[in-house]
């Protein structure tokens, strides 16, 4: 069974190119690169990655990834980062916590034991309570907050 992580990485590269105007096109392009995916799978991946459609200069609508903070996470998806002595809570736009949780996991930010994502909240569990404040600072930096 193919890794969903590998498929999403390939999809992310295609989105950066900004050449696909339909999900069917994205399925075909993924297939050409060795990643078989149905339209419904691509649709879920697009939502998870935070992709959206935009109009290019030539007027064509294409899928692309949302803007990111420099070196960080998708900028408009994260609303706030709060912490107490034991954990960090990342507040997101409604329906974006899964995508932000995935971004945090894939970023391999030092000091994270794990994440749990809901609809608009990501619970980030630090490896040590002594690193909670630094972890919150780093996540704020990556989110450009």
C-alpha positions in Angstrom: 0.0 0.0 0.0 1.3 3.4 -1.0 2.2 5.9 1.7 -0.3 8.7 2.0 2.7 10.9 3.1 4.5 10.2 -0.2 1.3 10.9 -2.2 0.8 14.2 -0.4 4.4 15.2 -1.0 4.0 14.6 -4.7 0.7 16.5 -4.7 2.3 19.4 -2.9 5.0 19.6 -5.6 2.3 19.6 -8.3 0.4 22.4 -6.5 3.6 24.5 -6.4 3.8 24.2 -10.2 0.3 25.6 -10.4 -0.7 23.8 -13.6 -3.8 21.7 -12.7 -7.2 23.2 -13.0 -9.2 20.1 -12.0 -9.0 17.3 -9.5 -9.1 14.8 -12.4 -6.0 16.5 -13.9 -4.3 16.2 -10.5 -5.2 12.4 -10.4 -3.7 11.9 -13.9 -0.5 13.9 -12.9 -0.1 11.9 -9.7 -0.6 8.6 -11.7 2.1 9.7 -14.1 4.4 10.0 -11.1 3.5 6.6 -9.7 0.9 7.7 -7.2 -2.5 6.2 -7.9 -5.3 8.2 -6.3 -9.1 8.6 -6.8 -10.7 12.0 -7.2 -12.2 11.7 -3.7 -8.7 10.9 -2.2 -7.3 14.0 -4.0 -10.1 16.1 -2.8 -9.4 15.0 0.8 -5.7 15.6 0.4 -6.3 19.1 -1.1 -8.4 20.0 1.9 -5.8 18.6 4.3 -3.0 20.5 2.6 -5.0 23.7 2.6 -5.0 24.0 -1.2 -7.3 26.4 -2.9 -8.1 27.5 -6.5 -6.7 30.8 -7.8 -6.9 32.6 -11.1 -3.6 32.8 -13.0 -2.7 35.9 -15.0 -4.0 34.1 -18.2 -7.4 33.8 -16.5 -7.3 30.0 -15.9 -8.3 28.7 -12.5 -5.7 26.4 -11.0 -5.1 24.7 -7.6 -2.3 26.0 -5.5 -1.1 26.0 -1.9 -2.0 28.9 0.4 0.7 31.4 1.3 3.1 30.5 4.1 4.9 32.5 6.7 8.6 32.6 5.7 10.0 29.2 6.6 6.8 28.3 8.4 3.2 27.2 8.3 0.3 28.3 6.1 -0.1 31.9 7.3 -3.8 32.4 7.2 -4.7 29.1 8.8 -3.4 29.7 12.3 -5.3 32.2 14.6 -3.4 31.9 17.9 -0.9 29.9 19.9 -1.4 29.6 23.6 0.4 27.6 26.3 0.3 26.7 30.0 2.9 24.8 32.0 2.1 21.4 30.3 0.9 21.9 26.7 0.5 24.2 23.7 -2.8 24.9 22.0 -2.8 26.1 18.4 -6.1 27.7 17.4 -6.9 27.5 13.7 -9.6 28.7 11.3 -12.6 26.4 11.4 -12.0 23.1 9.6 -8.2 23.6 9.3 -6.8 21.9 12.5 -6.2 18.6 10.7 -4.1 20.4 8.0 -2.2 22.4 10.6 -1.6 19.3 12.7 -0.1 17.5 9.7 2.1 20.5 9.0 3.4 20.5 12.6 4.0 16.8 12.4 5.8 17.0 9.1 7.9 20.0 10.2 9.5 17.8 12.9 9.7 20.8 15.3 12.1 19.8 18.1 10.5 19.2 21.5 7.2 17.8 20.3 6.0 14.4 21.6 2.8 14.5 19.6 -0.2 16.4 18.3 -3.9 15.8 18.4 -6.1 17.8 16.0 -9.8 18.5 16.2 -11.8 20.9 14.0 -10.3 24.3 15.0 -7.8 23.3 17.7 -4.5 21.4 17.7 -3.2 20.2 21.0 0.6 20.0 20.9 2.2 17.9 23.6 5.8 18.8 24.5 8.4 16.1 25.3 9.2 17.9 28.5 7.3 20.5 30.5 10.5 22.5 30.8 10.4 23.1 27.1 6.7 24.2 26.8 7.4 28.0 26.7 10.1 27.6 24.1 7.9 25.3 22.0 5.1 27.8 22.1 7.5 30.6 21.0 8.8 28.5 18.1 5.3 27.7 16.9 4.3 31.4 17.1 7.4 32.2 15.0 6.6 29.5 12.4 3.0 30.9 12.2 4.3 34.5 12.0 2.2 35.5 15.1 
